[in-house]
Amino acid sequence: MSPFEALKSDNDLKEILKSAFDANLDISGSWGYTQALSTIIHSTDSSLPQFEHMFASMRAYVEMSMTQEVPSRYGSINLNEIKREQLPLDGLLYDKVTYKVSAIKESIYNTFITEYKEGYGREDFDIAAHFKRREEATFSREVTHWFEVTQTLS
């Protein structure tokens, strides 16, 4: 079970993303946790996989940082797509995309950034050991996003 709570869609998703990221996305629906709570993509100026990755990154950032108390926040949040399915269901077309999300606790990440800035270029700075410790401090999880893409592809 994930230590992060599923985001609620009590407000307009477009307005939330506009406020949080200054992004004007042509979407509706929900956060995409299930088919029933899919994110509906009406149009995009970028490729569909790129748009979906951007939205998934925003969701991860809201889940893992913006809605967390300071000691529980994560930084260095990265997503990599690991599986993609396009499914025709109930007369609609869906992309079901699974991502590996990796992140480091924000307080630990900030320490690594300071260490790197102060140590880079110095002979006594063991960059390999630095990145090994960063890797060991990284938390990973898999998440699935449901995107209804019927309108995008028509």
matplotlib code that plots the C-alpha trace (Angstrom):
import matplotlib.pyplot as plt

x = [0.0, 1.2, 2.1, 0.4, -3.3, -5.2, -6.0, -9.6, -11.3, -13.6, -12.5, -12.0, -8.9, -8.0, -8.1, -6.0, -3.3, -3.5, -3.0, -0.3, 1.7, 0.5, -0.5, -3.5, -4.3, -7.3, -8.5, -11.4, -12.3, -10.3, -6.7, -6.6, -6.4, -8.9, -10.9, -13.9, -11.7, -9.8, -8.3, -10.0, -7.6, -9.5, -6.5, -2.8, -0.1, 2.5, 2.6, 0.1, 2.8, 4.6, 1.4, 0.5, 4.0, 3.7, 0.3, 1.6, 4.6, 2.2, 0.1, 3.2, 4.4, 1.1, 0.9, 4.5, 5.3, 2.5, 0.0, 2.6, 3.8, 7.3, 9.1, 7.3, 7.8, 9.8, 12.1, 13.9, 10.7, 11.2, 8.9, 9.8, 7.2, 7.4, 4.1, 1.5, -1.7, -4.4, -7.8, -11.1, -13.7, -17.4, -17.2, -14.2, -10.5, -8.1, -4.4, -3.5, 0.1, 2.3, 5.2, 8.1, 8.2, 11.5, 12.1, 14.2, 12.9, 13.2, 15.4, 17.8, 17.8, 18.7, 21.6, 22.8, 22.6, 24.6, 27.2, 27.5, 27.8, 30.4, 32.4, 32.3, 35.7, 37.5, 40.1, 38.8, 35.1, 34.2, 31.5, 30.9, 30.2, 28.0, 25.8, 25.8, 24.4, 21.8, 20.7, 20.4, 18.2, 15.9, 12.3, 10.6, 7.0, 4.9, 1.7, -0.9, -2.7, -5.9, -6.3, -9.4, -8.1, -11.1, -11.4, -7.6, -7.3, -10.4]
y = [0.0, 3.4, 5.9, 8.6, 9.2, 9.3, 12.9, 14.0, 15.8, 18.0, 21.0, 21.6, 19.7, 22.4, 25.1, 23.1, 22.6, 26.2, 27.4, 24.9, 24.8, 27.7, 25.1, 25.5, 21.9, 20.9, 18.2, 17.2, 14.3, 13.2, 12.3, 9.0, 6.4, 4.0, 3.8, 5.3, 8.2, 8.7, 12.0, 13.0, 14.6, 16.7, 18.0, 18.6, 20.4, 17.8, 14.0, 12.1, 10.1, 13.4, 15.1, 12.1, 12.0, 15.7, 15.2, 12.1, 14.2, 16.9, 14.3, 12.8, 16.2, 17.1, 13.7, 13.5, 17.1, 19.7, 17.8, 16.5, 18.1, 19.5, 16.4, 14.0, 15.9, 14.4, 16.2, 15.1, 13.4, 11.6, 9.3, 6.7, 4.9, 1.1, -0.1, 1.3, -0.2, 1.3, -0.2, 0.3, 0.0, 1.0, 2.7, 4.9, 4.7, 4.7, 4.8, 2.9, 3.9, 2.6, 4.7, 4.0, 7.1, 7.8, 10.5, 11.4, 12.9, 16.7, 17.3, 14.5, 15.7, 19.3, 17.9, 16.0, 19.2, 21.2, 18.5, 18.3, 22.1, 22.3, 19.2, 19.2, 19.9, 19.2, 16.4, 14.9, 14.8, 11.2, 11.8, 8.0, 7.6, 10.7, 9.3, 5.8, 7.4, 9.3, 6.1, 4.3, 7.2, 7.0, 5.8, 4.1, 3.1, 2.1, 4.0, 3.6, 6.4, 6.0, 8.6, 8.7, 9.7, 9.2, 12.9, 13.4, 10.7, 11.6]
z = [0.0, -0.9, 1.9, -0.2, -0.3, -3.5, -4.4, -4.4, -7.3, -5.3, -7.3, -11.0, -12.0, -14.6, -11.9, -9.5, -12.1, -13.2, -9.7, -8.7, -11.9, -14.1, -16.7, -19.0, -19.8, -21.9, -19.6, -17.4, -15.1, -12.2, -11.2, -13.2, -10.4, -12.1, -15.3, -13.5, -12.2, -15.5, -16.7, -19.9, -22.4, -24.8, -26.8, -26.6, -28.5, -27.7, -28.3, -26.2, -24.2, -23.5, -22.3, -20.1, -18.6, -17.7, -16.1, -14.2, -13.0, -11.7, -9.9, -8.3, -7.2, -5.6, -3.9, -2.7, -1.9, -2.0, 0.2, 2.7, 5.9, 5.6, 7.2, 4.9, 1.6, -1.3, -3.8, -7.0, -8.1, -11.4, -13.5, -16.1, -18.1, -17.7, -19.3, -21.7, -22.9, -25.1, -24.2, -25.9, -23.1, -23.0, -26.3, -25.3, -25.8, -22.8, -22.2, -19.1, -18.3, -15.5, -14.3, -11.9, -9.6, -7.7, -5.2, -2.2, 1.1, 0.5, 3.6, 2.6, -1.0, 0.1, 2.0, -1.0, -3.2, -0.7, -0.4, -4.2, -4.6, -1.9, -3.0, -6.8, -8.2, -5.0, -5.0, -1.7, -3.0, -3.8, -6.4, -6.9, -3.2, -3.2, -6.0, -4.4, -1.2, -3.2, -4.9, -1.5, -0.2, -3.2, -2.7, -5.6, -6.3, -9.3, -10.1, -12.8, -14.6, -16.6, -19.4, -21.6, -25.0, -27.3, -28.2, -28.5, -31.2, -33.2]

ax = plt.figure().add_subplot(projection="3d")
ax.plot(x, y, z, "-o")
ax.set_aspect("equal")
plt.show()
